[in-house]
Amino acid sequence: MTQINKELQKQDPGSALVELYVLEYTSNTFAYFFAGLVEDLIGQRITKRSTLVKYLVGEAGDATPPLEFPKQTYVIDRIKERNIISITFELASPFDVAGITLPRRNIIGGSCPFRYREAAGSVSAANRCGGCNWGQKTGFSVTSAQTSESNSVYMNRYDEYIVPSSISFTTFTAGSTSATKGNYYLTISNVPRLNTNGTISNANANNYWQAVVNTSATPSDTSTSWKRVRVFGTTLSSTYYAYSDTKRNEYILRQGNLWQALKTRSNPSVSEIKEGVNWTEGDICGKKIKSCRLRFHSLPHPTVSNGVAIETDKKVILPFGGFPNVRQKR
């Protein structure tokens, strides 16, 4: 006591005053309170919970999860009254708070608002969010009713299928190659590539394609006879390249998760292949109706193992509610 009295007699005691309270609400059972050091509760949420006494912890109806009436949540909107004895806050429903919209997201017609894969079967029921039940990270296994062929499907944000590099790609030579619908081909381009030290130099790189129809036309991004695909490896290689055109950055599948290089990496360790400065998730949704359709309507290739068919299964229903105003746009 003597020490604290000495502190209070100083011009600056060097510490703020805090007042503590102890409430003995039954014999030898205490609740502890304090007035707070900085009163800044405006905008914070407060929840009112109601139940019957018999459902309280330790009572006859104690259960897990607890049995209770629907929760009522409010926002501390303003200080209504304050004096030396008490302070009164005014609460508001979240719908009444100025400048706040619920839900806290913008809904754009034709653009999916669901979180990608957050309602997949591999996610626990308590943690599911939205309505996108596409496979969680490990891709979504699709099966053909005609051939019983089954494989996982991966796509990037540009709605391009990403297939295993083990698929056989035929080199397409202009003027002498006739492509078969659904089969895979490659061409070679000289493009700017990133070096491990961050510099850029030109190098030859493969372009991977799938024929949409039987054609002799040279593959290109502007041709309706072709669609570009990307490839991923499944074993660690000596170097993974990144390019000035980031769409070309290389992919690897590790333990069911697809990753794309952000930088050119030589002899990467298994532990470094994770979300960060060097790698990012490779299977990303484009958030468009096309993105959803190409995933949920996809079919395994009838003759190419782990390939994706040109034909689609339009009988599969897309996740309900993912595209507001789509009906009006048709």
C-alpha positions, 0 to 999 in steps of 0.5 A: 500500500505504501508503495502505490501511495508513493506512486500516486503522489508523483506528478506522473505515476507512469501507468494508467489507473484501472479499477477492478471489481469482484462479485460474490454471487454465491458463497465462495463463487466469484465473478470478476470485472474491470472498467476497461482501459480504452472504451472503444466498443462502437461498431462491435457485435453483441449476441443475446442467447436464450435457453431454458435453465434445464439446458444449462451446463451441469443441469439435467438437459445439458447437451452438446451442442447446446440447446437454445433459441435462435441467437439475436445479434446486434451492433453497438451503434452509439453511446446513448448516455454516459456519467460517472456511474454508468454508461448506456449503449444503443444497439442496432440490428445489422440491417439498420447500421449505416453504410453496411450491406448484408451479405457483405459481397457484391452480386454481379449477374452472370458471375458466380458469388460462391467460394470455389469448392467450399461446399465440397463433400470433403469439407465437414458439414459445419464448415461448408460455405456457399453452394460450389461442391466441386472437389476440394483441391484434389480435383473432381472425379468424373465418370463416363456412363458409356465407357466407365472411364474415370479421372480427375479434372483440373482447370485454371482461371482462364477456363483451360483444362490442365491434363497430365504431361504423360498424355501423348501429344502429337507434334503438329506440322503445318501443311502435313498434319491432319488432326483428329477431333478430341486428340492432343497435339503440340506446337513450339514457340520461342517466347520470353522466359524467366531465369532463376536470377530474375532476368528474361531470355527467349527460349523454345516452349511447347504449346499444348492443344486439343482438336475440337473438330477434325481439322488441318488448320494450324492450332492457334488461340483464335481458331475455333477448331482448337482449344489450348490446354495446359499440362502438369507433372507428377514428379519433381523435375530439375527446373520449373519455368515461369514466363513473361506470359504467366499463363505458361508458368508450369504446374506440378501435382503433389499429394493431390494438390495442383500448384503453379510456379510463380518464379523459375525454380531449380531443384525445388524441395517438396517442402517449398511447394505451397502457397507463397512467393514461389508457388500458388494454387493451380486449380482456380475458378474463372467465376463465369458460367462457362467456368462452372459448365466446363467443370460440371459437364466434363467427361473423361476422354473415351480413348485417352487415359486421363484426358478430357472429352470434347463432348460434355454431359449437359444433363448435370445440373449446375449448383443452384443460385450461383448465377443471379439474373442468368435467366433474364440474360438468356 
